Amino acid sequence: MDVIKVIIAEDHKLVRCGIKLLLESDPMISVITEAVSGAQVLAFLKQNELPDLILADLQMPDITGMELLKNIRINYPTLGVVFLTMVEDHEVITEAFDNGAEGYLTKDISSEELLFALKHIHGGGKYISANLSHQLFVRPQQSSRAPATETTDLEFNSREIEVLNLISQGMTNGEMGEKLFLSKRTVEGHRRSLIDKVQCRNSAELVKFAITHGLIA
C-alpha cells in the first residue's frame, strides 16, 4: 500500500503539532505540509504536487473548512477532504457530505480511530466518527422504528454482533477493547471486517444496516 500523503489544515498550533506527531507515528502516513487556513492550503496546491488527503478543521481564518471543500471539489475533484472538528451539528455534517467530503471526524476520537478512518478513506470509502453515527442514525430511529423482522444472507458471528452493538453505542475502538478484553488493533480489525462485509462506506452506514436488518436492538 502506498504511503498516504496528508496536508493538515488547523489554525491552533498545539493541536496541529499533536495531529502531526500522531499521523507520522504510522509509517503508512506522511504529512507533507501544515497550514493555518484554507487560503494557505490553496496556495500550496497551486505550486506543489497534490496530496492524497486534506485533514482540515472547519473553523479557520480567511477561508473556512467548508469553503475550502467547495473550492477543492471544483478545482481538484480527485483530492480527498476529511474534517476533524469540534462541530457536531447535524446540518453541518450533512452539508459537508453533500459538498463532497470523504470523512467527518470529531476531535475527541481515539488515535486508533483517526488512523483507521484515514486509511479507510484512502482505500476509497467514506467515514464518520462512531459517536456521530450513533447520534445521526440510532437515536432518531429509536422512537419511531418497529422491531425489525427482515433477515440478511450475510452471516455474523457472536463477536461481530458484540462489536456492532458497541459501535451503535458510540464507543471508540479503545473503549470497545477494554469492554471486550481485546486489543485496540483487534477491534479495529473487526470494524474494518464488518464494513467490508456489509459493503458500506463508514460506521454510520454500518449501524444503519444493522438496525434495518434487526442485528442490534
C-alpha positions in Angstrom: 0.0 0.0 0.0 1.3 3.4 -0.9 2.1 6.0 1.8 -0.8 8.3 2.3 0.3 12.0 1.8 -1.7 14.3 4.0 -2.0 18.1 4.5 -3.1 19.3 7.9 -5.1 22.5 8.0 -5.6 23.6 11.6 -5.1 27.1 13.0 -4.2 26.1 16.6 -0.5 25.3 16.7 -0.6 22.9 19.7 -3.5 20.9 18.1 -1.8 20.9 14.7 1.5 19.6 16.2 -0.2 16.9 18.1 -2.1 15.7 15.0 1.2 15.7 13.0 3.0 13.6 15.6 0.2 11.2 15.8 -0.1 10.7 12.0 3.6 10.4 11.5 3.8 7.7 14.1 2.2 5.5 11.4 4.7 4.6 8.7 1.9 4.5 6.1 1.1 8.2 6.6 3.3 11.2 5.6 2.4 14.8 6.5 3.7 16.8 3.5 2.8 20.3 4.9 0.8 22.1 7.5 -1.5 25.1 7.1 -3.2 27.5 9.4 -6.0 28.5 7.0 -7.8 27.3 3.9 -6.0 30.1 1.9 -2.6 28.5 2.8 -3.8 25.1 1.6 -5.0 26.5 -1.8 -1.7 28.4 -2.2 0.3 25.2 -1.6 -1.9 23.2 -4.0 -1.2 25.7 -6.8 2.6 25.2 -6.6 3.2 21.7 -5.4 2.3 18.0 -6.1 -1.2 17.1 -4.8 -1.5 15.1 -1.6 -3.9 12.2 -1.1 -6.0 13.8 1.7 -6.5 17.1 3.4 -7.3 16.8 7.1 -9.0 20.2 7.9 -10.7 21.9 10.7 -14.0 23.6 9.9 -13.3 26.8 11.7 -10.3 28.6 10.2 -9.4 32.2 9.4 -9.6 33.6 5.8 -11.2 30.6 4.2 -13.2 28.2 6.3 -13.0 24.4 6.0 -16.4 24.3 4.2 -15.3 27.0 1.7 -12.1 25.1 1.2 -14.0 21.9 0.5 -16.2 23.6 -2.1 -13.1 25.1 -3.8 -11.3 21.8 -3.9 -14.3 20.0 -5.4 -14.3 22.4 -8.3 -10.5 22.7 -8.9 -9.1 19.4 -7.5 -12.0 16.9 -7.8 -9.9 13.8 -7.0 -8.4 15.2 -3.8 -10.0 13.9 -0.6 -11.1 16.2 2.2 -11.6 15.0 5.8 -12.9 17.2 8.5 -11.5 17.0 12.1 -13.5 19.3 14.2 -15.4 20.0 17.4 -18.6 20.8 15.5 -21.2 18.1 15.9 -24.2 19.9 14.3 -26.2 17.6 12.1 -26.9 20.2 9.5 -23.2 20.9 9.2 -22.3 17.2 8.9 -25.0 16.8 6.1 -23.7 19.9 4.3 -20.1 18.5 4.4 -21.0 15.2 2.8 -23.4 17.0 0.3 -20.4 19.1 -0.8 -18.2 16.0 -1.3 -16.3 15.5 2.0 -14.9 12.0 2.3 -14.9 12.0 6.1 -16.2 13.8 9.2 -14.4 13.2 12.5 -14.7 14.8 15.9 -11.6 15.8 17.8 -12.4 13.6 20.8 -11.9 10.3 18.8 -9.1 8.0 19.6 -5.8 7.9 17.8 -6.7 4.4 16.5 -10.0 5.6 15.0 -8.3 8.5 13.3 -5.7 6.4 11.7 -8.3 3.8 10.7 -10.5 6.4 9.2 -7.8 7.9 7.0 -6.7 4.5 5.7 -10.3 3.5 5.0 -11.0 6.8 3.2 -7.7 6.4 1.2 -8.9 3.0 0.2 -12.0 4.5 -1.4 -14.5 4.6 1.4 -16.1 7.3 3.4 -16.1 7.6 7.2 -18.0 9.4 10.0 -16.9 9.2 13.7 -18.5 6.3 15.6 -20.0 8.7 18.1 -21.6 10.7 15.4 -23.0 7.7 13.6 -24.8 6.9 16.9 -26.3 10.3 17.1 -27.3 10.5 13.5 -28.8 7.1 13.0 -29.6 5.3 16.2 -31.3 7.9 18.4 -33.7 9.4 15.7 -34.9 5.9 14.9 -35.4 4.5 18.4 -38.6 6.3 19.0 -40.2 5.5 15.6 -38.9 2.2 14.2 -40.8 -1.1 14.7 -39.0 -4.2 15.6 -37.1 -5.4 12.6 -38.0 -8.7 11.1 -36.0 -8.6 7.9 -33.1 -11.0 7.6 -29.9 -11.0 5.6 -28.0 -13.7 3.8 -24.8 -12.4 5.5 -23.5 -14.4 8.5 -22.2 -12.6 11.6 -20.6 -14.4 14.5 -21.2 -13.5 18.1 -18.1 -11.3 18.4 -19.2 -9.3 15.4 -22.6 -8.7 16.9 -21.0 -7.6 20.1 -18.8 -5.1 18.2 -21.9 -3.9 16.2 -23.8 -3.2 19.4 -20.9 -1.2 20.9 -20.4 0.8 17.7 -24.1 1.7 17.8 -23.5 3.0 21.4 -20.8 5.4 20.1 -17.9 3.6 21.7 -14.4 4.2 20.4 -12.1 1.3 19.4 -10.2 1.7 22.7 -13.4 1.6 24.8 -14.6 -1.5 23.0 -11.3 -3.2 23.5 -11.5 -2.6 27.3 -15.0 -3.9 27.5 -14.4 -7.0 25.3 -10.8 -7.6 26.7 -9.4 -7.2 23.2 -6.6 -5.1 21.8 -7.4 -1.9 20.0 -5.9 -3.3 16.8 -8.2 -6.4 17.1 -11.2 -4.2 17.5 -10.1 -2.1 14.5 -9.9 -5.2 12.5 -13.4 -6.3 13.5 -14.7 -2.8 12.5 -13.0 -2.9 9.1 -14.2 -6.5 8.5 -17.8 -5.5 9.2 -17.6 -2.5 6.9 -16.1 -4.7 4.2 -18.6 -7.5 4.7 -21.6 -5.2 4.6 -20.0 -3.2 1.7 -20.9 0.1 3.3 -18.8 3.3 3.4 -18.5 4.1 7.1 -19.6 3.3 10.6 -22.8 5.3 10.2 -24.0 3.2 7.3 -22.9 0.0 9.2 -25.1 1.0 12.1 -28.0 1.8 9.8 -27.6 -1.6 8.1 -27.5 -3.4 11.5 -30.7 -1.7 12.6 -32.6 -2.2 9.4 -31.7 -6.0 9.4 -32.5 -6.4 13.1 -28.9 -7.3 14.0 -28.9 -4.9 17.0 -31.6 -3.8 19.4 
